[in-house]
Amino acid sequence: MTRLVGSRLTGMVIAILGASFLAFAFMRVLPGDPARLILGPLVPQSSVDQLSRDMGLDHPVPAQYVIYMRDFVTGDWGYSYSTGLPVREVIGQRLPATLELDLFAFVLGTTAALVAALAATYRRSRIIDGGVKSLSYIGLGTPPFWLGLILLVVLSERINLFPGPEGRLDPTATPPPQVTGFYTVDSLIAGQWSTFADALWHLVLPAVALGFLLFAVLVRLLRANLLGVDREHFLLVVKSKGVARGPAFIRHALPNAVLPTITAAGLLLAELLTGSVLVEKVFNWPGVGGLVVDSIQRKDYAVVQAFILLSALAYVLINAIVDLTYLLIDPRTRLPGATQA
């Protein structure tokens, strides 16, 4: 077990270093002098050269990478020249909005996938099963940002059931006092029920747009696993002992079918945290995604570089947690020579 955990941690470090180096190298090969971009075209070259030295751009690239990683670990992520604020502060202001949206989409997608998979496999209804499979096919072939646009046109513009692309709250509403940065949680803490309902209502459409792809992947995997487990001998033994089909299905078939899905769910959660850029832009969501798009357009590379490295960290950490969770849940994976699903 210790050796396995050690190998996982070693893989994490290698993956993070590799992603950080790629992000660093990519930012260095892009056209344009960062110092010139910050100061503008009218500043004399002597001032540009001085800023380049202050930024460490006169050092060799390997030395710049070491300095960058040292500063990043110590919390110095550089400055956003477009805002004049530290990158850490700029991202910190936007990160809670992204996390709230992504976690809500994850819970919504996984819950819907679990319910749909159970409905498709428990009664073996061709109509229900066909409907679930059709939804999964649609979800796999629908880009989240395009689905977001369709939802806005139909449910916001035509039917006027949900709010439009106006962010996390109605423009006339006042945000709750900040505790966690999640408007739904902070409004509950403050006892502002109308603000909670408004924040929750604004979450629905972007969360559906993000979570539909996650639902499509998980429901197919869960459905296939449930059908496979339902034919296992241990389940026949459980039923032969007088346990009804419903309790046997929920207590014994479902836990065994969910195990292989944990890894996929972890990968999808990491993908949500790093891939919600376009959906945030569609819904005018004030998260990290919109910040990154604007930073790319303004060539504010310090923000983009920090986002790439943070995304790599999130991806690696989530998958490490999933791996360790899988080891704790299923003791068979800790046996010598065992492989993880």
C-alpha positions in Angstrom: 0.0 0.0 0.0 2.8 2.4 0.9 4.7 1.6 -2.2 1.5 2.2 -4.3 0.9 5.5 -2.7 4.5 6.5 -3.3 4.2 5.7 -7.0 1.1 7.7 -7.2 2.8 10.7 -5.6 5.8 10.4 -7.9 3.5 10.4 -10.9 1.8 13.5 -9.6 5.0 15.4 -9.3 6.2 14.4 -12.7 2.8 15.3 -14.3 2.8 18.7 -12.6 6.4 19.5 -13.6 5.7 18.4 -17.1 2.5 20.6 -17.4 4.3 23.6 -15.8 7.2 23.3 -18.2 4.9 23.1 -21.2 2.9 26.1 -20.1 6.1 28.0 -19.4 7.7 27.1 -22.8 4.5 27.8 -24.7 4.2 31.3 -23.2 7.9 32.0 -24.2 7.5 31.0 -27.8 4.5 33.2 -28.5 5.2 36.4 -30.5 5.7 39.7 -28.7 7.9 41.0 -25.9 6.0 40.8 -22.5 7.8 43.9 -21.3 6.8 45.8 -24.4 3.2 44.6 -24.1 3.0 45.8 -20.5 4.5 49.2 -21.1 3.0 49.9 -24.5 4.4 50.9 -27.9 5.3 54.5 -27.0 7.7 53.8 -24.1 11.4 54.1 -25.0 13.4 50.9 -25.4 15.6 51.6 -22.4 12.5 51.4 -20.1 11.5 48.1 -21.8 15.0 46.7 -21.3 14.9 47.7 -17.6 11.5 46.0 -17.1 12.8 42.9 -18.8 15.6 42.7 -16.3 13.2 43.3 -13.5 11.1 40.4 -14.7 14.1 38.1 -15.1 13.6 37.9 -18.9 17.4 38.5 -19.4 18.2 35.1 -17.8 18.5 31.8 -19.8 15.2 30.0 -20.2 16.0 27.2 -17.8 16.9 29.7 -15.1 13.6 31.6 -15.8 11.7 28.4 -15.3 13.3 27.7 -12.0 12.6 31.2 -10.8 9.0 30.9 -12.0 8.4 27.7 -10.2 10.0 29.0 -7.0 7.9 32.1 -7.1 4.7 30.1 -7.9 5.2 27.7 -4.9 5.8 30.7 -2.6 2.6 32.4 -3.8 4.1 35.0 -6.2 2.3 34.4 -9.5 3.3 37.6 -11.1 1.1 40.6 -12.0 -1.7 41.0 -14.5 -0.7 44.0 -16.6 -4.2 44.5 -17.8 -5.6 45.0 -14.3 -2.5 46.1 -12.4 -3.2 43.5 -9.7 -1.3 40.4 -8.6 -2.4 37.3 -10.6 -3.1 35.5 -7.4 -5.6 38.1 -6.4 -7.2 38.3 -9.9 -7.8 34.6 -10.1 -8.8 34.4 -6.4 -11.6 36.9 -7.1 -13.0 34.7 -9.9 -12.3 31.2 -8.7 -15.3 30.8 -6.3 -17.8 31.4 -9.2 -16.2 28.7 -11.3 -16.0 26.2 -8.5 -19.7 26.8 -7.5 -20.8 26.3 -11.1 -18.7 23.2 -11.7 -19.6 21.5 -8.5 -23.3 22.1 -9.1 -23.0 20.8 -12.6 -21.1 17.7 -11.3 -23.7 16.9 -8.7 -26.5 17.5 -11.2 -24.9 15.3 -13.8 -24.0 12.4 -11.6 -27.3 12.4 -9.8 -29.2 12.4 -13.1 -26.9 9.6 -14.5 -27.5 7.4 -11.4 -31.3 7.8 -11.5 -31.4 7.2 -15.3 -29.2 4.2 -15.2 -31.3 2.6 -12.4 -34.5 3.4 -14.3 -33.1 1.9 -17.5 -31.8 -1.4 -16.0 -34.1 -2.2 -13.0 -37.4 -2.8 -14.9 -35.8 -3.5 -18.3 -38.3 -1.4 -20.1 -37.4 -0.9 -23.7 -39.0 2.5 -23.9 -37.1 3.8 -20.8 -33.9 2.2 -21.8 -34.2 3.5 -25.4 -34.8 7.0 -24.1 -31.8 6.9 -21.8 -29.5 5.7 -24.6 -30.9 8.4 -26.9 -30.1 11.0 -24.3 -26.6 9.7 -23.9 -26.0 9.8 -27.6 -27.2 13.4 -27.8 -25.1 14.4 -24.8 -21.9 12.8 -26.3 -22.4 14.7 -29.6 -23.4 18.1 -28.2 -20.7 20.7 -27.3 -21.6 22.2 -23.9 -21.2 25.8 -25.2 -23.7 25.1 -28.1 -26.1 23.5 -25.7 -25.8 26.6 -23.5 -26.7 28.8 -26.5 -29.8 26.6 -27.3 -30.9 26.7 -23.7 -30.7 30.5 -23.6 -32.6 30.9 -26.8 -35.4 28.5 -25.9 -35.8 28.8 -22.1 -34.7 32.4 -21.6 -35.4 34.3 -24.7 -38.5 32.5 -26.0 -40.2 31.1 -22.9 -38.7 33.5 -20.4 -38.5 30.8 -17.8 -34.9 31.3 -16.8 -32.7 34.4 -16.5 -30.5 35.3 -19.5 -26.7 35.7 -19.6 -26.5 38.1 -16.7 -24.0 36.3 -14.4 -24.6 34.8 -10.9 -27.4 37.1 -9.7 -30.0 39.5 -11.1 -28.3 42.8 -11.9 -30.5 44.6 -9.3 -29.7 42.0 -6.5 -27.0 42.6 -3.9 -24.5 39.7 -3.4 -24.5 38.1 0.1 -21.7 38.8 2.6 -18.7 36.8 1.4 -17.8 33.7 3.5 -17.1 30.9 1.1 -17.5 32.8 -2.2 -20.4 30.5 -3.2 -23.5 32.7 -3.5 -25.8 29.8 -2.7 -23.9 28.9 0.5 -23.2 32.5 1.6 -26.9 33.5 1.2 -28.0 30.5 3.3 -25.5 31.5 6.0 -26.8 35.1 6.0 -30.4 33.9 5.9 -31.1 35.7 2.6 -33.6 33.3 1.1 -34.5 35.4 -1.9 -30.8 35.8 -2.8 -30.4 32.0 -2.4 -33.3 31.3 -4.8 -32.0 33.9 -7.3 -28.5 32.4 -7.2 -29.8 28.9 -7.6 -32.0 29.9 -10.5 -29.1 31.5 -12.3 -27.1 28.3 -11.8 -29.5 26.0 -13.5 -28.9 26.6 -17.2 -25.1 26.8 -17.2 -25.0 23.8 -14.9 -27.2 21.8 -17.3 -25.1 22.8 -20.2 -21.9 21.7 -18.4 -23.3 18.6 -16.8 -25.1 17.1 -19.8 -21.9 15.7 -21.3 -20.9 14.3 -17.9 -24.4 12.7 -17.6 -24.0 11.1 -21.0 -20.7 9.5 -20.2 -21.6 8.3 -16.7 -25.1 6.9 -17.6 -23.6 4.7 -20.4 -21.0 3.4 -18.1 -23.3 2.9 -15.2 -25.9 1.2 -17.4 -23.4 -1.2 -18.8 -22.0 -2.0 -15.3 -25.4 -2.6 -13.8 -26.4 -5.0 -16.6 -23.2 -6.9 -16.1 -23.5 -7.1 -12.3 -27.1 -8.1 -12.6 -26.0 -11.4 -14.2 -23.3 -12.2 -11.6 -23.7 -15.3 -9.5 -23.4 -13.5 -6.2 -26.6 -11.6 -7.0 -28.4 -14.8 -7.7 -27.3 -16.1 -4.3 -28.6 -13.0 -2.6 -32.0 -13.4 -4.3 -32.1 -17.1 -3.4 -31.9 -16.1 0.3 -35.2 -14.4 0.0 -34.0 -10.8 -0.6 -36.4 -9.0 -2.9 -35.1 -7.8 -6.3 -35.3 -4.1 -5.3 -33.2 -4.3 -2.1 -30.8 -6.7 -3.8 -30.4 -4.4 -6.7 -29.8 -1.3 -4.6 -27.7 -2.9 -1.8 -25.5 -5.3 -3.8 -25.7 -4.6 -7.6 -25.4 -0.8 -7.4 -22.3 -0.6 -5.1 -20.4 -3.0 -7.4 -21.5 -1.2 -10.5 -20.5 2.2 -9.1 -16.9 1.2 -8.4 -15.6 1.3 -12.0 -17.4 4.6 -12.4 -15.5 6.4 -9.7 -12.4 6.9 -11.9 -14.5 8.2 -14.8 -16.3 10.6 -12.5 -13.0 11.9 -11.2 -11.7 12.5 -14.7 -14.9 14.3 -15.6 -14.8 16.5 -12.5 -11.3 17.6 -13.4 -12.4 18.3 -16.9 -15.3 20.4 -15.6 -12.9 22.5 -13.5 -10.6 23.2 -16.4 -12.9 23.1 -19.4 -15.8 25.4 -18.5 -14.2 28.4 -20.3 -16.6 28.7 -23.2 -19.8 27.9 -21.1 -18.8 30.7 -18.7 -18.4 33.1 -21.7 -21.8 32.1 -23.1 -23.6 32.8 -19.8 -21.5 35.9 -18.9 -20.5 34.0 -15.8 -17.8 35.9 -13.8 -15.5 32.9 -13.4 -12.0 32.0 -14.3 -13.0 31.0 -17.7 -14.0 34.4 -18.9 -10.9 35.8 -17.2 -8.7 33.5 -19.2 -10.5 34.3 -22.5 -10.1 38.0 -21.9 -6.4 37.5 -20.8 -5.6 35.6 -24.1 -7.2 38.4 -26.1 -5.2 41.0 -24.2 -2.0 38.9 -24.3 -1.9 39.0 -20.5 0.3 35.8 -20.4 0.9 35.8 -16.6 -2.8 35.0 -16.0 -3.0 32.4 -18.7 0.2 30.7 -17.5 -1.0 30.6 -13.9 -4.4 29.2 -15.0 -2.7 26.4 -17.0 -0.6 25.4 -14.0 -3.5 25.5 -11.6 -5.6 23.4 -14.0 -2.8 20.8 -14.1 -2.7 20.8 -10.3 -6.4 20.3 -10.0 -6.4 17.6 -12.6 -3.6 15.7 -10.9 -4.9 16.1 -7.4 -8.4 15.0 -8.2 -7.2 11.9 -10.0 -4.9 11.1 -7.1 -7.8 11.4 -4.7 -9.9 9.2 -6.9 -7.1 6.6 -7.0 -6.7 6.5 -3.3 -10.5 6.4 -2.7 -10.7 3.4 -5.1 -7.9 1.7 -3.1 -9.8 2.3 0.2 -13.2 1.1 -1.2 -12.0 -2.0 -3.1 -9.4 -4.0 -1.1 -8.8 -6.2 -4.2 -6.8 -3.4 -5.8 -4.3 -3.5 -3.0 -3.4 -7.1 -3.7 0.0 -7.8 -5.3 -0.3 -7.7 -9.1 -3.8 -6.2 -9.0 -4.6 -3.6 -11.6 -7.1 -0.7 -11.1 -10.1 -0.4 -13.4 
